């Protein structure tokens, strides 16, 4: 009798709540976004994401619209979710100097980071202006509640951690340290000071940093071997992290988290460069670095939430791809964390955009673009309740990608001028 009643109940439920078609669902779950004008209403679908600790948006690098969305999403996540820790696709030491810029407004720190990016997609006017806009926004926020930058990536600009450690060590008075620590610290300070003055001579324009580094490499002016630098990093790490010095005298607990991350990342990068890895190993190692840095930071601030904007490659994980990605490592090795991650994928509805030639991207756009009102700059789709048999996302993507932003234009970012 019970089974009969259950069948009747299920039949009534199916009749009253029929399955929503993909077409009807997408039509009812799209919201127009203004790229030019910020409004929390742009991202109203994200208001209910109270259980999520980490948000990632995924862009294709090198386009103006990315920076418009980045500042909007940072503001939204701060104002609605209280997120003040931004995870950047940059080295931790670059984040260190960007934070110095955000704290002081001294553009030399911003120049140091941005002009080191020559040849990359972020060597752009838009990236430079983004950080200035974030600085101005940060000035409106209360002390102790300002937005801070954390770089999770490898140290691609390997000279920046050298400059960061010099900056950190400047604060330490060697004679105040325990006797057994003084000699190692003294040597480290001398080495990093000499490297700093070579890369950034006193009075030198910070905009010349990339050329200075190229000149040093070309003329082999650096008298220290890589092993010497590696040993200096290890000495610094040993003293700071193992607590053999009175580091707490000079640094707050949060600054010590930064110091450990900078030195750890630099050590990992140097040791990796020594491997001279092929492309496949390089990409795997890079994703592994990002994953390890993410877990360390996630554990360092166990009660906080995070937001970051990265390349689409890192935050997706299609089943038909053999490439190891950050998202996949989180799922495979830290399942408790992946349940707290939500990704927002950016797609560019523009036939001239390089992504448009990619089969998977084009298939998604063909499904979504018909539901975007004519004349809209961009639109966000809420995919949280999308049917599992939808063709839009595969099984693995569905675990992360809960939203897609379709951008109806794409303008290349303007190269930063000297």
Secondary structure, DSSP 8 states (H G I E B T S, - for coil): -HHHHHHHHHHHHHHHS----HHHHHHHSEEEE-SSS--GGGGGGGGG--S--EEEEEE-SSBHHHHHHHHHHHHHHHHHH---EEEEEEEHHHHHHHHHHHHH--HHHHHHHHGGGTTSTT-BHHHHHHHHHHHHHHTTS-TT---EEEEEE--SSTHHHHHHHHHHHTT--GGGS-HHHHHHHHHHHHHHHHHHHHHS-TT--GGGHHHHHHHHHHHT---S-HHHHHHHHHHHHHHHHTT-S-GGGT--HHHHHHHHHHHHHHHHHHHHHHH---HHHHHHHHHHHHHHHHHHHHHHTTT--EEEEEEHHHH---TT--S--HHHHHHHH-HHHHTTEEEEEEEE--TTSGGGGSHHHHHHHHHHGGGS-TT-SEEEEE-TT--TT-SSS-HHHHHHEEEEEEES---B--B---
